[in-house]
């Protein structure tokens, strides 16, 4: 039986604590990873907003080293530096996503899908892939969620042309990576939107040309003026908010019959509200609404492209990772995240 320390979420509105968990040797399709860094994703706030039925282990993106593996695991070996991601690697139509592993806490057995806020993790091997030796492990720890969710929706969308007018709602880590991707693709008219002036100013480092505060009383007027009252070819919502998405729809480019089609809204930010739309307006304006789950990533295909962009300095990971916290300071990091005090993306150093 293996022992390790992990962040355990037990009760709502209580501080997170580092406690001992145990797990057995890996089964044929499992690996044990020594975690080095974990990205701190905004979705952790969703976890912490609900009362856990059982003790939960947290974190879904990171980097580490394989300590042991099951007999069926072929794509990584012991000693490999690996990326940890909630998006399965090498998936096909028969892939079962919910491959849980077992852990023991205070003598009782529980299940977890994936976790990175721990000294060691036992997870299904589909959640790890080898990282090239020349890729920084701290910065790359955010690839498994932030980069695939923020960067790929843009780089994989071949319909976005250099002369497209694009607006990005939300200048958190994902939105900044979207701006970065637009610049990488040569798009000039990039509009960054947020309620935080500091985050808006920070977005200029990634390629934003226009900055608009959502709380500005003249917000709609300013956004229309930037597009010359023509609307936007593409708008991406990285906030995950019904009010924001309704506003996005009003600023999409409208169809001009016989000349051009309307604009498209990409929904990346996650929420539980239902978006109300007029199918008549959707038809008459020839607008498109599409969802993007994890950047529509095909990890085996897309990760090499991401690593190539890092090497060519087209993907600004060194700028986006702006804060590093020790695992013992997890509650401080969570509070900073909750209160919007983090520019870019934070990383948790696990072994320090």
C-alpha positions as semicolon CSV with decimal commas, in nm:
position;residue;x (nm);y (nm);z (nm)
1;X;0,000;0,000;0,000
2;X;0,136;0,344;-0,102
3;X;0,105;0,644;0,128
4;X;0,105;1,007;0,018
5;X;-0,021;1,351;0,111
6;X;-0,306;1,515;-0,073
7;X;-0,545;1,808;-0,052
8;X;-0,872;1,657;0,072
9;X;-1,202;1,844;0,032
10;X;-1,441;1,727;0,303
11;X;-1,676;2,008;0,401
12;X;-1,815;2,312;0,223
13;X;-1,695;2,652;0,350
14;X;-1,406;2,499;0,543
15;X;-1,037;2,540;0,468
16;X;-0,870;2,273;0,260
17;X;-0,622;2,053;0,441
18;X;-0,327;1,834;0,347
19;X;-0,388;1,483;0,473
20;X;-0,268;1,128;0,421
21;X;-0,428;0,901;0,165
22;X;-0,332;0,552;0,056
23;X;-0,368;0,350;-0,261
24;X;-0,261;0,010;-0,391
25;X;-0,023;-0,075;-0,676
26;X;-0,146;0,029;-1,020
27;X;-0,387;-0,197;-1,204
28;X;-0,302;-0,295;-1,566
29;X;-0,417;0,040;-1,713
30;X;-0,314;0,269;-1,429
31;X;-0,007;0,474;-1,342
32;X;0,134;0,625;-1,025
33;X;0,275;0,973;-1,079
34;X;0,494;1,191;-0,860
35;X;0,326;1,528;-0,908
36;X;0,556;1,828;-0,948
37;X;0,318;2,108;-1,045
38;X;-0,057;2,152;-1,066
39;X;-0,242;2,424;-1,251
40;X;-0,501;2,613;-1,047
41;X;-0,813;2,624;-1,263
42;X;-1,118;2,838;-1,200
43;X;-1,335;2,527;-1,216
44;X;-1,206;2,431;-0,872
45;X;-1,438;2,702;-0,741
46;X;-1,730;2,500;-0,881
47;X;-1,609;2,197;-0,684
48;X;-1,580;2,402;-0,368
49;X;-1,924;2,559;-0,412
50;X;-2,104;2,230;-0,357
51;X;-2,119;2,001;-0,055
52;X;-1,914;1,687;-0,119
53;X;-2,090;1,354;-0,067
54;X;-1,755;1,193;0,010
55;X;-1,402;1,324;0,061
56;X;-1,282;1,458;-0,276
57;X;-0,936;1,488;-0,429
58;X;-0,882;1,796;-0,643
59;X;-0,691;1,915;-0,949
60;X;-0,712;1,808;-1,313
61;X;-0,405;1,952;-1,489
62;X;-0,041;1,921;-1,399
63;X;0,300;1,773;-1,466
64;X;0,503;1,502;-1,297
65;X;0,711;1,187;-1,328
66;X;0,588;0,829;-1,370
67;X;0,683;0,620;-1,066
68;X;0,515;0,294;-1,166
69;X;0,271;0,164;-1,425
70;X;0,043;-0,126;-1,504
71;X;0,137;-0,398;-1,750
72;X;-0,095;-0,267;-2,026
73;X;0,050;0,086;-2,028
74;X;0,271;0,132;-2,334
75;X;0,273;0,504;-2,420
76;X;0,473;0,609;-2,111
77;X;0,737;0,435;-1,905
78;X;0,875;0,465;-1,552
79;X;1,085;0,781;-1,523
80;X;0,907;0,968;-1,801
81;X;0,814;1,331;-1,748
82;X;0,442;1,352;-1,816
83;X;0,158;1,592;-1,872
84;X;-0,156;1,524;-1,667
85;X;-0,486;1,626;-1,822
86;X;-0,857;1,553;-1,787
87;X;-0,870;1,517;-2,166
88;X;-0,790;1,153;-2,258
89;X;-0,478;1,085;-2,462
90;X;-0,510;0,847;-2,758
91;X;-0,889;0,831;-2,728
92;X;-1,113;0,659;-2,983
93;X;-1,487;0,593;-3,015
94;X;-1,462;0,309;-2,764
95;X;-1,279;0,508;-2,496
96;X;-1,449;0,499;-2,157
97;X;-1,394;0,837;-1,997
98;X;-1,506;0,764;-1,640
99;X;-1,218;0,537;-1,542
100;X;-1,205;0,586;-1,166
101;X;-0,924;0,474;-0,938
102;X;-0,947;0,383;-0,572
103;X;-0,791;0,553;-0,273
104;X;-0,822;0,507;0,102
105;X;-0,882;0,788;0,347
106;X;-0,901;0,719;0,720
107;X;-0,951;0,351;0,653
108;X;-1,240;0,389;0,407
109;X;-1,228;0,332;0,031
110;X;-1,333;0,603;-0,214
111;X;-1,302;0,672;-0,586
112;X;-1,148;0,958;-0,781
113;X;-1,124;1,022;-1,154
114;X;-0,816;1,246;-1,169
115;X;-0,631;1,455;-0,912
116;X;-0,310;1,658;-0,913
117;X;-0,312;1,840;-0,579
118;X;-0,124;1,557;-0,411
119;X;0,235;1,445;-0,371
120;X;0,150;1,130;-0,568
121;X;-0,152;1,024;-0,772
122;X;-0,283;0,693;-0,899
123;X;-0,486;0,757;-1,213
124;X;-0,589;0,584;-1,534
125;X;-0,309;0,599;-1,790
126;X;-0,527;0,783;-2,046
127;X;-0,485;1,097;-1,836
128;X;-0,106;1,113;-1,885
129;X;0,121;1,165;-2,185
130;X;0,494;1,215;-2,226
131;X;0,632;1,570;-2,220
132;X;0,936;1,648;-2,441
133;X;1,254;1,690;-2,238
134;X;1,306;2,052;-2,342
135;X;0,962;2,170;-2,221
136;X;0,948;2,353;-1,887
137;X;0,753;2,138;-1,639
138;X;0,617;2,426;-1,432
139;X;0,476;2,622;-1,724
140;X;0,356;2,311;-1,905
141;X;0,145;2,209;-1,605
142;X;-0,135;2,432;-1,736
143;X;-0,147;2,276;-2,082
144;X;-0,382;1,997;-1,974
145;X;-0,676;2,232;-1,920
146;X;-0,597;2,602;-1,968
147;X;-0,407;2,577;-2,295
148;X;-0,627;2,321;-2,466
149;X;-0,941;2,508;-2,355
150;X;-0,816;2,861;-2,426
151;X;-0,566;2,831;-2,710
152;X;-0,701;2,547;-2,925
153;X;-1,051;2,687;-2,990
154;X;-0,877;2,961;-3,189
155;X;-0,586;2,779;-3,354
156;X;-0,810;2,491;-3,465
157;X;-1,078;2,722;-3,605
158;X;-0,953;2,758;-3,961
159;X;-1,244;2,987;-4,054
160;X;-1,098;3,276;-3,853
161;X;-0,914;3,488;-4,110
162;X;-0,649;3,752;-4,046
163;X;-0,897;4,027;-4,131
164;X;-1,166;3,887;-3,899
165;X;-1,301;4,103;-3,619
166;X;-1,293;3,898;-3,299
167;X;-1,405;3,978;-2,946
168;X;-1,306;3,775;-2,640
169;X;-1,518;3,799;-2,324
170;X;-1,318;3,721;-2,009
171;X;-0,949;3,794;-1,958
172;X;-0,874;3,514;-1,717
173;X;-0,613;3,257;-1,810
174;X;-0,821;3,100;-2,087
175;X;-0,923;3,431;-2,243
176;X;-0,562;3,550;-2,246
177;X;-0,457;3,231;-2,420
178;X;-0,730;3,295;-2,679
179;X;-0,590;3,643;-2,742
180;X;-0,244;3,486;-2,768
181;X;-0,376;3,237;-3,025
182;X;-0,540;3,512;-3,232
183;X;-0,212;3,703;-3,244
184;X;-0,031;3,383;-3,335
185;X;-0,270;3,346;-3,631
186;X;-0,209;3,704;-3,746
187;X;-0,549;3,848;-3,647
188;X;-0,522;4,224;-3,596
189;X;-0,866;4,333;-3,471
190;X;-0,870;4,166;-3,127
191;X;-1,106;4,307;-2,865
192;X;-1,050;4,210;-2,501
193;X;-1,347;4,239;-2,264
194;X;-1,352;4,211;-1,884
195;X;-1,467;4,395;-1,571
196;X;-1,116;4,424;-1,424
197;X;-0,893;4,707;-1,559
198;X;-0,577;4,523;-1,451
199;X;-0,674;4,212;-1,645
200;X;-0,760;4,424;-1,947
201;X;-0,423;4,599;-1,940
202;X;-0,249;4,263;-1,892
203;X;-0,416;4,135;-2,210
204;X;-0,214;4,383;-2,418
205;X;0,093;4,166;-2,354
206;X;-0,079;3,886;-2,544
207;X;-0,195;4,088;-2,845
208;X;-0,520;4,266;-2,755
209;X;-0,570;4,583;-2,961
210;X;-0,891;4,717;-2,805
211;X;-0,986;4,704;-2,436
212;X;-1,349;4,738;-2,324
213;X;-1,479;4,718;-1,968
214;X;-1,806;4,524;-1,947
215;X;-1,918;4,748;-1,658
216;X;-1,876;5,066;-1,863
217;X;-2,217;5,235;-1,898
218;X;-2,134;5,290;-2,266
219;X;-2,013;4,932;-2,319
220;X;-2,247;4,841;-2,605
221;X;-2,188;5,172;-2,780
222;X;-1,808;5,135;-2,758
223;X;-1,814;4,775;-2,878
224;X;-2,028;4,870;-3,177
225;X;-1,801;5,162;-3,263
226;X;-1,491;4,939;-3,270
227;X;-1,662;4,712;-3,524
228;X;-1,782;5,013;-3,727
229;X;-2,135;4,905;-3,636
230;X;-2,088;4,591;-3,847
231;X;-2,068;4,341;-3,559
232;X;-1,807;4,072;-3,504
233;X;-1,716;3,775;-3,719
234;X;-1,636;3,573;-3,408
235;X;-1,706;3,616;-3,040
236;X;-1,582;3,373;-2,777
237;X;-1,727;3,361;-2,426
238;X;-1,470;3,245;-2,172
239;X;-1,675;3,365;-1,875
240;X;-1,958;3,114;-1,861
241;X;-2,243;3,348;-1,778
242;X;-2,596;3,374;-1,920
243;X;-2,598;3,754;-1,919
244;X;-2,264;3,765;-2,099
245;X;-2,376;3,516;-2,363
246;X;-2,697;3,707;-2,429
247;X;-2,485;4,018;-2,479
248;X;-2,251;3,832;-2,712
249;X;-2,541;3,750;-2,942
250;X;-2,631;4,117;-2,985
251;X;-2,282;4,199;-3,112
252;X;-2,244;3,927;-3,373
253;X;-2,225;4,037;-3,735
254;X;-2,561;4,012;-3,911
255;X;-2,621;3,846;-4,245
256;X;-2,651;4,066;-4,552
257;X;-2,861;3,860;-4,792
258;X;-2,678;3,780;-5,112
259;X;-2,351;3,922;-4,978
260;X;-2,228;3,768;-4,650
261;X;-2,328;3,538;-4,365
262;X;-2,342;3,638;-3,999
263;X;-2,099;3,594;-3,715
264;X;-2,040;3,299;-3,482
265;X;-2,042;3,265;-3,103
266;X;-1,813;3,009;-2,943
267;X;-1,910;2,909;-2,589
268;X;-1,614;2,794;-2,381
269;X;-1,701;2,916;-2,031
270;X;-1,905;2,665;-1,829
271;X;-2,229;2,734;-1,643
272;X;-2,562;2,566;-1,566
273;X;-2,800;2,837;-1,688
274;X;-3,013;2,793;-1,998
275;X;-2,946;3,039;-2,278
276;X;-3,264;3,179;-2,436
277;X;-3,236;3,244;-2,809
278;X;-3,465;3,344;-3,092
279;X;-3,441;3,083;-3,365
280;X;-3,589;3,339;-3,604
281;X;-3,304;3,584;-3,533
282;X;-3,055;3,299;-3,562
283;X;-3,193;3,214;-3,906
284;X;-3,236;3,567;-4,038
285;X;-2,893;3,679;-3,919
286;X;-2,727;3,352;-4,023
287;X;-2,552;3,336;-3,687
288;X;-2,390;3,025;-3,546
289;X;-2,358;2,917;-3,183
290;X;-2,117;2,637;-3,105
291;X;-1,981;2,481;-2,790
292;X;-1,613;2,404;-2,737
293;X;-1,526;2,134;-2,483
294;X;-1,157;2,136;-2,396
295;X;-1,072;2,305;-2,724
296;X;-1,207;2,000;-2,912
297;X;-0,861;1,862;-2,839
298;X;-0,733;1,542;-2,995
299;X;-0,438;1,514;-2,763
300;X;-0,224;1,282;-2,972
301;X;-0,252;1,523;-3,265
302;X;-0,271;1,861;-3,092
303;X;-0,008;1,830;-2,818
304;X;0,287;1,811;-3,062
305;X;0,157;2,132;-3,225
306;X;0,133;2,301;-2,885
307;X;0,486;2,197;-2,793
308;X;0,606;2,328;-3,131
309;X;0,443;2,667;-3,064
310;X;0,609;2,680;-2,722
311;X;0,952;2,615;-2,873
312;X;0,893;2,882;-3,139
313;X;0,775;3,125;-2,868
314;X;0,436;3,167;-3,029
315;X;0,260;3,043;-2,716
316;X;0,347;3,271;-2,424
317;X;0,344;3,024;-2,135
318;X;0,617;3,219;-1,955
319;X;0,384;3,523;-1,948
320;X;0,059;3,346;-1,864
321;X;0,201;3,165;-1,558
322;X;0,231;3,463;-1,328
323;X;0,208;3,313;-0,978
324;X;0,350;3,005;-0,808
325;X;0,225;2,890;-0,468
326;X;0,340;2,607;-0,244
327;X;0,087;2,335;-0,178
328;X;0,074;2,432;0,189
329;X;-0,056;2,772;0,077
330;X;-0,347;2,628;-0,120
331;X;-0,609;2,824;0,075
332;X;-0,430;3,151;0,005
333;X;-0,413;3,064;-0,364
334;X;-0,783;2,971;-0,370
335;X;-0,879;3,302;-0,207
336;X;-0,671;3,495;-0,460
337;X;-0,844;3,308;-0,741
338;X;-1,191;3,356;-0,594
339;X;-1,138;3,730;-0,548
340;X;-0,999;3,783;-0,897
341;X;-0,651;3,877;-0,774
342;X;-0,462;3,652;-1,011
343;X;-0,345;3,776;-1,350
344;X;-0,306;3,491;-1,595
345;X;-0,277;3,146;-1,442
346;X;-0,146;3,025;-1,108
347;X;0,055;2,710;-1,051
348;X;0,087;2,505;-0,731
349;X;0,433;2,366;-0,656
350;X;0,362;2,024;-0,507
351;X;0,691;1,897;-0,372
352;X;0,812;2,213;-0,194
